[in-house]
Amino acid sequence: MTANHPLLTVIVPVLNGTGVLPRTLQALKASDLPRSRWELLVVDDGSSDGTDALAARWADAVVRLPAPAHGPAYARNRGSEAARGDVLVFVDADVCVHPDTLSRIARAFDDDPLLGALFGSYDDRPPGEGLASKYRNLLHHYHHQRNPGPADTFWAGCGAVRATAFHAVGRFDEWRYPRPSIEDIELGHRLFAQNYPIRLAPEIQCTHLKRWGLYGMLRTDLFDRGVPWVRLLLADGSFGSRRSLNLRNRERVYTGLMGLALVCLAIGLIRMETRWLLGALGCILPVIMGNLPLYRFLQRTAGMGAALRCVPLHLAYYVLNGFAVIIGTALHHLVGPPEPRPEIQAFHEVGMERWPPVPAPLAHPRATPAPSP
């Protein structure tokens, strides 16, 4: 650590990553932040393809975990235990940072000593072929670019947390999220609840290498993201109060309209009555019109043909949101909040007697955003 500057620890969790990890680590190597200012830890989560040997060519240290895989939350936590940095930078194994990503992160924490966490955005040049890959990555970019500033959530694909804040709130919840899910969102909820300011910084960008298939995208959005997110919001009592990103009021309205459209469509097809089909169309049109800025963005970045084909995918996205609310609410009332898996006892290994830990006294209040001019 140099005077008045945070030392960054970049933590990359990976499982069988020989296909993408060289590009990820090469991108980190090309960072314009001086190498003396940051260290690189790769956490190999039980890979069987030689990932650890490959990572050792670039990393300052490789944390090798025994198989079977424990999930990214567990892997990131083990990396944090080996970190020396004041700021922990989490980068997914299929993400290539831009040359200025690390320097922008370092500058943000250096300029704002109250900042608890920040996260960036995918860029608008996803290399993955196929409609699902382009839609999924460009949708992420679009929402993150339009919602800069204070946030009440977190994203670990390319996000950073001050180490003191990370440990004070109990790190990632590796017990309830033993597979890729919403462990980063849940961490953001705890950081926000304990008054650590979080910022979405869309100028901090990276390239997502993942190639999405249609089925995989739909399954992930519903079962790994949507349903767990609804259960989290209901468990902490914030279902009606969160307004960040895709929880904004208009997104809720679009989800409700698509649910109503689905009901009208089903009745219309069963009864063969035109009025119900027109009712479904009347629900869908406001959703399409309200998302015209998104479709224009898709047209500029992916072409007119791709933009038109993305419209049905985006409508399906709202339908999945509706199913996530229904399933998540049912699970919340029938089985309660998610419980830690009993076979995962990692907290005993690191000396935690209970989790989540008792909140530590706050070193600072949440910074109040300056009023708009």
KOLFI-819082 format. One line per 5 residues: number of its first residue (from 1); their letters; for each residue y, x, z of N, C-alpha, C. Coordinates in steps of 0.05 Angstrom, whole numbers, m for minus. Example, Ala and Ser with C-alpha at 12.3 -4.5 7.8 and 13.67 -1.06 7.14 Angstrom:
REM residues 2
1> as> m114:264:156:m90:246:156:m66:264:156; m45:257:142:m21:273:143:1:258:157
REM end
This chain:
REM residues 373
1> mtanh> m24:17:0:0:0:0:25:18:0; 43:12:m18:69:26:m19:89:11:m3; 111:24:5:131:11:22:142:m14:8; 143:m35:24:155:m60:16:141:m74:m7; 116:m66:m13:102:m79:m35:73:m85:m25
6> plltv> 63:m109:m32:36:m116:m23:15:m102:m40; m6:m94:m27:m29:m83:m42:m47:m107:m49; m53:m110:m74:m70:m132:m83:m99:m124:m82; m117:m142:m74:m145:m139:m78:m154:m161:m97; m164:m152:m120:m174:m171:m140:m204:m175:m135
11> ivpvl> m212:m200:m131:m240:m207:m125:m251:m223:m148; m272:m213:m160:m285:m227:m183:m313:m234:m175; m319:m260:m170:m347:m268:m164:m362:m272:m191; m387:m264:m192:m401:m265:m218:m431:m270:m213; m443:m285:m231:m472:m289:m232:m481:m285:m260
16> ngtgv> m498:m265:m265:m508:m260:m292:m486:m260:m313; m467:m241:m309:m443:m242:m325:m441:m220:m346; m463:m208:m355:m461:m186:m374:m449:m195:m400; m450:m221:m407:m439:m230:m432:m409:m232:m432; m397:m236:m409:m368:m240:m408:m353:m219:m391
21> lprtl> m367:m207:m372:m354:m190:m353:m340:m166:m365; m351:m153:m386:m336:m131:m398:m308:m138:m407; m305:m162:m420:m279:m170:m429:m260:m176:m405; m271:m188:m384:m255:m194:m361:m245:m169:m347; m263:m150:m344:m255:m125:m330:m237:m107:m347
26> qalka> m242:m108:m373:m225:m93:m391:m196:m104:m391; m194:m131:m389:m167:m143:m387:m153:m135:m361; m168:m134:m339:m156:m125:m314:m148:m95:m316; m164:m79:m329:m157:m51:m333:m131:m48:m348; m126:m66:m367:m101:m64:m383:m77:m75:m369
31> sdlpr> m79:m83:m344:m56:m93:m329:m34:m73:m328; m9:m83:m329:14:m64:m327:21:m57:m299; 9:m69:m279:14:m62:m251:0:m35:m246; 15:m15:m235:2:11:m230:m24:8:m215; m44:24:m223:m70:22:m211:m70:28:m181
36> srwel> m51:43:m172:m49:50:m143:m41:25:m127; m32:4:m140:m22:m19:m126:m44:m40:m121; m67:m37:m134:m88:m58:m131:m116:m45:m133; m134:m59:m119:m162:m51:m120:m178:m74:m132; m202:m67:m142:m219:m87:m156:m246:m88:m142
41> lvvdd> m253:m112:m132:m279:m116:m120:m294:m137:m137; m318:m130:m146:m335:m149:m160:m358:m157:m141; m362:m183:m137:m383:m193:m120:m405:m204:m137; m428:m190:m138:m451:m199:m154:m468:m217:m138; m468:m243:m146:m482:m263:m130:m511:m266:m138
46> gssdg> m526:m244:m135:m555:m245:m140:m562:m245:m169; m547:m231:m186:m553:m230:m215:m580:m216:m220; m591:m222:m243:m617:m210:m251:m614:m196:m278; m590:m192:m288:m586:m181:m315:m571:m154:m315; m570:m141:m292:m556:m115:m291:m526:m117:m288
51> tdala> m516:m140:m279:m488:m144:m276:m476:m123:m257; m491:m116:m235:m480:m98:m215:m475:m70:m227; m493:m61:m243:m490:m34:m256:m467:m35:m276; m464:m56:m290:m442:m58:m309:m415:m59:m295; m414:m75:m273:m389:m77:m258:m380:m51:m246
56> arwad> m400:m34:m238:m394:m9:m225:m378:10:m243; m378:6:m269:m363:23:m287:m333:19:m284; m325:m5:m275:m296:m12:m272:m287:m15:m243; m304:m26:m227:m295:m35:m200:m293:m12:m180; m275:m16:m161:m274:3:m139:m298:0:m120
61> avvrl> m308:m25:m119:m332:m30:m103:m346:m54:m114; m372:m54:m113:m388:m78:m121:m403:m87:m96; m399:m112:m89:m413:m125:m66:m437:m139:m78; m461:m129:m72:m486:m140:m84:m499:m159:m64; m501:m185:m71:m513:m205:m54:m542:m210:m63
66> papah> m560:m215:m45:m588:m220:m53:m591:m247:m65; m610:m250:m84:m617:m276:m95:m630:m293:m74; m629:m320:m77:m616:m335:m98:m586:m336:m95; m573:m345:m116:m544:m347:m115:m534:m366:m93; m512:m358:m81:m500:m374:m59:m476:m390:m67
71> gpaya> m466:m385:m91:m442:m399:m101:m417:m383:m99; m396:m391:m114:m371:m375:m115:m356:m375:m89; m358:m397:m73:m343:m397:m47:m355:m375:m29; m381:m374:m27:m394:m354:m10:m387:m326:m21; m389:m322:m47:m384:m296:m59:m356:m287:m54
76> rnrgs> m336:m305:m58:m308:m297:m53:m304:m289:m24; m316:m304:m6:m313:m298:22:m324:m270:29; m347:m263:17:m358:m237:23:m340:m215:11; m328:m221:m12:m309:m202:m23:m285:m199:m5; m275:m220:7:m252:m219:24:m257:m201:49
81> eaarg> m283:m200:58:m289:m184:81:m288:m154:75; m290:m147:49:m289:m119:41:m261:m111:31; m243:m130:30:m217:m125:18:m198:m110:36; m181:m93:25:m161:m79:39:m133:m90:34; m130:m107:15:m104:m116:6:m91:m136:24
86> dvlvf> m64:m137:22:m49:m158:36:m50:m184:22; m56:m184:m4:m58:m208:m20:m85:m207:m35; m100:m229:m33:m125:m232:m46:m122:m247:m72; m129:m234:m94:m126:m246:m121:m154:m254:m131; m159:m280:m135:m185:m289:m144:m184:m294:m174
91> vdadv> m202:m281:m188:m204:m283:m217:m233:m290:m224; m237:m312:m239:m264:m319:m247:m275:m298:m267; m302:m296:m268:m314:m276:m284:m311:m282:m314; m304:m307:m322:m300:m313:m350:m270:m317:m356; m253:m303:m342:m224:m305:m345:m213:m278:m351
96> cvhpd> m196:m276:m372:m182:m251:m379:m153:m254:m372; m144:m238:m352:m116:m239:m345:m99:m227:m367; m74:m236:m369:m54:m223:m386:m45:m197:m374; m34:m179:m390:m25:m153:m379:m6:m155:m356; 11:m176:m356:31:m179:m335:22:m197:m312
101> tlsri> m2:m207:m312:m11:m226:m291:m9:m214:m263; m21:m191:m259:m21:m179:m233:7:m171:m224; 23:m161:m242:50:m152:m234:67:m177:m227; 63:m199:m240:77:m224:m233:69:m233:m206; 43:m232:m200:33:m240:m174:45:m223:m152
106> arafd> 44:m196:m156:55:m178:m136:84:m183:m131; 99:m188:m153:128:m193:m150:133:m218:m135; 117:m239:m140:122:m265:m127:118:m262:m96; 97:m249:m88:93:m245:m59:113:m226:m47; 121:m206:m62:141:m188:m52:168:m201:m48
111> ddpll> 175:m219:m67:201:m232:m66:203:m254:m45; 180:m266:m38:180:m288:m20:160:m283:3; 169:m272:25:151:m266:47:138:m290:60; 149:m314:55:137:m339:66:115:m350:49; 113:m341:24:94:m352:5:65:m348:16
116> galfg> 50:m370:17:22:m369:26:3:m365:4; 7:m379:m19:m11:m377:m42:3:m385:m67; m7:m376:m89:2:m386:m115:m21:m385:m135; m18:m400:m156:m38:m399:m178:m24:m404:m204; m38:m396:m225:m26:m397:m252:m38:m417:m270
121> syddr> m44:m409:m295:m52:m428:m315:m68:m414:m336; m87:m429:m349:m99:m419:m373:m77:m418:m395; m80:m400:m414:m61:m400:m436:m69:m420:m457; m54:m421:m479:m59:m440:m500:m75:m428:m524; m90:m407:m518:m106:m394:m539:m135:m391:m530
126> ppgeg> m149:m413:m523:m177:m411:m515:m194:m402:m538; m211:m382:m534:m227:m372:m557:m252:m388:m562; m260:m405:m542:m285:m420:m545:m285:m439:m569; m307:m438:m584:m309:m456:m607:m318:m484:m598; m312:m503:m614:m320:m531:m608:m297:m547:m596
131> lasky> m299:m573:m601:m278:m591:m592:m276:m592:m562; m298:m593:m548:m298:m595:m519:m284:m571:m506; m289:m547:m516:m277:m523:m505:m247:m524:m509; m238:m531:m533:m209:m532:m538:m196:m553:m521; m208:m577:m520:m195:m599:m505:m194:m592:m475
136> rnllh> m216:m583:m464:m217:m578:m435:m196:m557:m427; m195:m534:m441:m178:m512:m434:m148:m519:m440; m143:m532:m462:m116:m539:m469:m105:m561:m450; m122:m579:m441:m113:m600:m422:m104:m586:m396; m120:m567:m387:m113:m552:m363:m86:m538:m366
141> hyhhq> m82:m524:m389:m57:m510:m394:m34:m530:m394; m37:m553:m407:m16:m573:m410:m7:m582:m383; m25:m590:m366:m18:m601:m339:m5:m579:m322; m16:m555:m323:m4:m534:m306:23:m525:m315; 28:m526:m341:54:m518:m352:75:m539:m345
146> rnpgp> 68:m564:m342:87:m586:m338:93:m591:m308; 79:m577:m291:82:m583:m262:87:m558:m245; 107:m542:m252:112:m518:m237:124:m524:m209; 122:m504:m192:136:m506:m166:117:m512:m143; 127:m523:m121:111:m528:m97:86:m545:m104
151> adtfw> 64:m538:m92:39:m552:m96:25:m557:m70; 6:m576:m71:m10:m582:m47:m39:m577:m52; m45:m561:m73:m72:m555:m80:m74:m525:m88; m97:m516:m96:m101:m488:m103:m121:m486:m125; m119:m465:m141:m138:m460:m163:m147:m431:m162
156> agcga> m173:m426:m161:m183:m399:m157:m192:m386:m183; m188:m399:m206:m194:m386:m231:m176:m362:m235; m151:m365:m228:m131:m343:m228:m110:m350:m207; m116:m345:m182:m99:m352:m160:m99:m331:m139; m78:m331:m122:m75:m310:m102:m67:m323:m75
161> vrata> m78:m312:m53:m72:m321:m27:m65:m297:m9; m45:m300:7:m39:m279:27:m63:m277:46; m72:m253:51:m97:m249:66:m95:m262:94; m72:m259:107:m69:m270:134:m72:m301:133; m61:m314:113:m64:m343:111:m92:m351:105
166> fhavg> m105:m335:87:m132:m341:79:m151:m341:103; m149:m321:119:m167:m319:142:m159:m339:164; m133:m344:167:m124:m363:188:m135:m391:184; m138:m400:159:m147:m427:154:m177:m429:151; m191:m406:152:m220:m407:152:m234:m400:126
171> rfdew> m218:m389:106:m230:m381:81:m241:m404:65; m256:m398:44:m269:m420:28:m291:m433:44; m294:m458:39:m315:m474:53:m342:m469:38; m356:m448:46:m381:m440:32:m404:m458:42; m400:m473:63:m421:m489:74:m424:m516:60
176> ryprp> m402:m529:54:m402:m555:40:m403:m552:10; m396:m528:0:m394:m524:m29:m411:m499:m37; m437:m502:m37:m455:m479:m44:m458:m475:m73; m445:m491:m90:m445:m488:m119:m417:m491:m129; m411:m484:m154:m384:m487:m164:m375:m516:m162
181> siedi> m352:m521:m149:m343:m548:m144:m313:m548:m140; m304:m560:m118:m276:m562:m112:m269:m544:m88; m284:m522:m84:m279:m506:m60:m250:m494:m60; m239:m490:m84:m211:m480:m85:m191:m502:m79; m196:m526:m89:m178:m549:m82:m179:m554:m52
186> elghr> m203:m553:m40:m205:m558:m11:m191:m537:5; m192:m512:m4:m177:m491:10:m147:m496:8; m138:m506:m15:m110:m513:m18:m101:m534:1; m119:m554:6:m113:m575:25:m108:m564:53; m125:m545:61:m122:m533:88:m97:m516:89
191> lfaqn> m92:m500:69:m67:m484:69:m43:m502:71; m42:m523:55:m19:m542:56:m17:m555:83; m39:m564:94:m39:m578:120:m29:m560:142; m33:m534:140:m25:m515:160:1:m501:153; 16:m514:134:44:m506:128:47:m479:114
196> ypirl> 27:m471:100:30:m447:83:39:m456:55; 63:m448:47:73:m457:21:55:m447:m2; 50:m464:m21:34:m459:m45:52:m464:m69; 50:m447:m89:66:m450:m113:49:m449:m138; 54:m468:m156:42:m466:m183:62:m451:m200
201> apeiq> 53:m428:m210:70:m410:m226:59:m409:m255; 68:m427:m273:56:m428:m299:60:m404:m317; 80:m387:m309:84:m363:m325:62:m342:m320; 46:m346:m299:23:m328:m294:0:m340:m309; m9:m327:m330:m29:m339:m348:m53:m321:m353
206> cthlk> m74:m334:m362:m99:m320:m368:m114:m335:m390; m133:m322:m402:m149:m334:m423:m177:m341:m413; m185:m366:m417:m211:m375:m408:m232:m372:m430; m253:m357:m424:m273:m350:m444:m295:m371:m446; m296:m389:m427:m319:m408:m425:m321:m426:m450
211> rwgly> m345:m430:m459:m350:m448:m481:m363:m474:m469; m348:m495:m471:m357:m521:m460:m373:m536:m481; m394:m548:m471:m408:m569:m487:m400:m596:m477; m403:m616:m493:m393:m643:m486:m407:m653:m461; m434:m651:m460:m449:m661:m437:m441:m646:m412
216> gmlrt> m440:m619:m414:m433:m603:m391:m405:m609:m380; m386:m614:m398:m359:m620:m390:m358:m647:m375; m372:m667:m386:m371:m693:m373:m385:m693:m346; m408:m679:m345:m423:m677:m320:m406:m662:m298; m393:m640:m307:m377:m625:m288:m353:m642:m278
221> dlfdr> m339:m655:m297:m316:m671:m289:m323:m693:m269; m347:m705:m273:m354:m727:m255:m366:m718:m229; m387:m702:m230:m403:m696:m206:m394:m671:m191; m383:m651:m205:m374:m627:m192:m345:m626:m185; m329:m644:m197:m301:m644:m192:m292:m672:m182
226> gvpwv> m295:m693:m198:m284:m719:m191:m295:m731:m166; m321:m734:m163:m333:m746:m140:m327:m730:m114; m331:m704:m114:m325:m689:m90:m295:m690:m83; m278:m691:m103:m249:m692:m98:m242:m719:m84; m253:m741:m94:m248:m767:m82:m257:m767:m53
231> rllla> m281:m756:m48:m292:m755:m21:m274:m738:m3; m263:m716:m13:m245:m699:2:m219:m714:9; m208:m728:m11:m183:m742:m6:m187:m765:15; m209:m778:13:m215:m799:33:m220:m788:60; m234:m765:61:m241:m753:87:m216:m744:102
236> dgsfg> m196:m733:88:m172:m723:102:m149:m743:101; m155:m768:92:m135:m789:93:m112:m786:74; m115:m770:52:m93:m765:34:m97:m778:7; m116:m797:4:m122:m808:m22:m97:m821:m35; m81:m835:m19:m58:m848:m30:m32:m832:m30
241> srrsl> m33:m809:m18:m7:m794:m15:m5:m769:m33; m27:m759:m43:m26:m735:m61:m14:m743:m88; 4:m726:m98:18:m733:m123:18:m709:m142; 1:m689:m138:2:m665:m155:m16:m668:m179; m8:m656:m201:m24:m653:m225:m36:m680:m233
246> nlrnr> m63:m683:m235:m74:m708:m245:m77:m729:m223; m63:m726:m200:m62:m747:m180:m35:m761:m181; m18:m756:m201:7:m769:m202:3:m799:m208; 24:m815:m201:21:m844:m204:13:m853:m232; 25:m841:m252:19:m849:m279:m10:m844:m286
251> ervyt> m21:m822:m275:m49:m817:m281:m67:m838:m267; m59:m847:m244:m74:m868:m230:m73:m894:m246; m49:m900:m257:m45:m924:m273:m63:m923:m298; m63:m900:m311:m79:m897:m336:m109:m901:m329; m117:m890:m307:m145:m893:m299:m152:m922:m294
256> glmgl> m134:m937:m281:m138:m965:m276:m139:m981:m302; m121:m975:m320:m120:m989:m346:m146:m984:m362; m157:m960:m361:m181:m955:m376:m205:m969:m363; m204:m971:m337:m225:m986:m323:m224:m1016:m331; m200:m1027:m332:m197:m1055:m340:m205:m1058:m370
261> alvcl> m198:m1038:m386:m206:m1040:m415:m236:m1040:m417; m250:m1025:m401:m279:m1024:m402:m291:m1051:m395; m279:m1064:m374:m289:m1091:m366:m284:m1111:m388; m260:m1111:m400:m254:m1129:m421:m272:m1125:m445; m277:m1100:m452:m294:m1093:m474:m323:m1104:m470
266> aigli> m333:m1100:m445:m360:m1109:m439:m362:m1139:m441; m342:m1153:m430:m342:m1183:m432:m340:m1192:m461; m322:m1179:m476:m319:m1187:m503:m344:m1183:m520; m358:m1161:m515:m383:m1157:m530:m405:m1176:m522; m406:m1183:m496:m427:m1201:m487:m421:m1229:m497
271> rmetr> m396:m1238:m495:m389:m1265:m503:m382:m1268:m532; m378:m1245:m545:m369:m1244:m573:m343:m1260:m576; m324:m1255:m558:m298:m1269:m559:m276:m1248:m565; m261:m1254:m585:m241:m1235:m595:m219:m1230:m574; m213:m1250:m558:m190:m1247:m539:m196:m1225:m519
276> wllga> m221:m1222:m511:m228:m1200:m492:m226:m1173:m505; m234:m1172:m530:m231:m1146:m545:m202:m1139:m549; m185:m1159:m554:m156:m1154:m556:m145:m1146:m529; m156:m1157:m508:m147:m1149:m481:m153:m1120:m476; m177:m1111:m485:m185:m1083:m481:m166:m1065:m497
281> lgcil> m160:m1074:m522:m141:m1058:m538:m113:m1057:m525; m105:m1080:m513:m79:m1080:m499:m78:m1062:m475; m101:m1056:m463:m101:m1037:m440:m102:m1008:m450; m115:m1004:m473:m117:m976:m483:m91:m966:m495; m77:m984:m509:m53:m975:m523:m32:m962:m505
286> pvimg> m26:m973:m481:m7:m959:m464:m16:m932:m455; m42:m928:m452:m53:m902:m444:m48:m882:m467; m53:m890:m491:m49:m873:m514:m19:m866:m517; m2:m887:m516:26:m883:m519:38:m865:m497; 28:m869:m472:38:m852:m450:30:m823:m452
291> nlply> 9:m818:m468:m1:m790:m470:6:m778:m497; 25:m790:m511:34:m778:m537:44:m750:m534; 59:m743:m513:67:m714:m511:43:m695:m510; 21:m703:m496:m3:m687:m496:m15:m685:m523; m17:m707:m538:m29:m706:m564:m12:m690:m584
296> rflqr> 14:m691:m581:31:m674:m598:26:m644:m591; 23:m638:m566:17:m610:m558:m9:m602:m570; m30:m619:m569:m56:m612:m581:m53:m608:m611; m36:m624:m624:m33:m622:m652:m20:m595:m659; 0:m586:m643:13:m561:m648:m5:m537:m644
301> tagmg> m23:m539:m624:m39:m516:m617:m67:m515:m631; m78:m539:m636:m105:m540:m647:m107:m553:m674; m85:m565:m683:m85:m579:m709:m88:m609:m707; m80:m623:m728:m80:m652:m727:m108:m663:m724; m127:m652:m739:m155:m662:m737:m166:m661:m709
306> aalrc> m162:m638:m696:m172:m634:m669:m158:m652:m650; m132:m656:m653:m117:m673:m635:m127:m702:m637; m132:m712:m661:m142:m739:m664:m170:m742:m651; m187:m722:m654:m213:m723:m643:m213:m720:m612; m191:m709:m602:m188:m706:m573:m181:m732:m559
311> vplhl> m169:m751:m575:m160:m777:m562:m184:m791:m549; m207:m795:m563:m229:m808:m549:m239:m792:m525; m238:m766:m526:m246:m750:m503:m228:m755:m480; m202:m757:m486:m183:m761:m464:m185:m789:m452; m191:m809:m468:m196:m835:m458:m221:m835:m440
316> ayyvl> m242:m821:m449:m266:m818:m433:m260:m804:m406; m241:m786:m407:m233:m772:m382:m223:m791:m361; m207:m811:m370:m197:m831:m351:m220:m850:m341; m238:m856:m359:m261:m872:m351:m278:m857:m330; m282:m831:m334:m296:m816:m314:m281:m815:m287
321> ngfav> m255:m813:m289:m239:m814:m264:m245:m840:m249; m246:m862:m263:m252:m888:m250:m279:m888:m237; m299:m878:m252:m326:m877:m240:m327:m858:m216; m311:m836:m217:m310:m818:m194:m299:m832:m169; m278:m848:m173:m267:m863:m151:m288:m883:m139
326> iigta> m302:m897:m156:m322:m916:m147:m344:m902:m132; m356:m881:m144:m378:m867:m132:m370:m853:m107; m347:m839:m108:m337:m824:m85:m331:m843:m61; m319:m865:m67:m313:m885:m46:m338:m896:m34; m358:m902:m51:m383:m913:m40:m397:m892:m22
331> lhhlv> m397:m867:m31:m410:m846:m15:m395:m842:12; m369:m844:10:m353:m840:35:m360:m862:56; m362:m886:47:m367:m908:66:m397:m910:73; m415:m901:56:m443:m904:61:m454:m880:77; m446:m856:70:m457:m832:83:m436:m816:97
336> gppep> m411:m822:94:m390:m807:108:m381:m783:93; m364:m766:106:m354:m742:93:m377:m723:87; m374:m705:68:m395:m685:63:m400:m668:88; m425:m663:93:m433:m647:116:m443:m620:107; m439:m599:123:m449:m572:116:m479:m572:113
341> rpeiq> m489:m557:93:m518:m554:90:m529:m539:114; m549:m550:128:m558:m538:153:m571:m511:149; m581:m505:124:m595:m480:120:m575:m457:116; m550:m463:112:m530:m442:108:m518:m435:135; m523:m411:144:m514:m402:171:m497:m377:169
346> afhev> m483:m375:147:m467:m350:143:m446:m346:164; m436:m368:176:m414:m365:196:m424:m350:221; m450:m352:227:m460:m336:249:m460:m306:243; m464:m299:218:m465:m271:210:m437:m258:213; m416:m274:210:m389:m263:211:m376:m270:238
351> gmerw> m391:m281:257:m381:m285:284:m365:m310:288; m365:m329:270:m351:m354:274:m369:m372:291; m358:m382:313:m373:m400:330:m370:m429:321; m350:m435:306:m347:m462:295:m331:m461:269; m335:m481:253:m320:m482:228:m315:m511:221
356> ppvpa> m290:m518:213:m267:m500:209:m257:m489:235; m245:m466:234:m235:m453:259:m212:m468:270; m207:m464:296:m183:m475:308:m159:m464:295; m140:m480:285:m117:m469:271:m101:m450:288; m94:m427:276:m78:m407:291:m49:m417:291
361> plahp> m34:m408:312:m5:m415:312:9:m406:287; 26:m422:276:39:m416:250:60:m394:255; 61:m376:236:81:m355:237:107:m364:225; 106:m386:209:130:m395:196:126:m424:188; 148:m439:185:146:m466:175:144:m466:145
366> ratpa> 135:m489:133:135:m491:104:164:m490:94; 167:m473:73:194:m471:62:201:m498:48; 225:m506:52:235:m531:40:247:m525:13; 236:m537:m9:247:m531:m36:277:m538:m37; 291:m521:m51:320:m526:m55:324:m551:m71
371> psp> 345:m566:m64:350:m590:m80:357:m584:m109; 349:m602:m126:355:m598:m155:385:m599:m159; 396:m583:m177:424:m584:m182:432:m610:m196
REM end
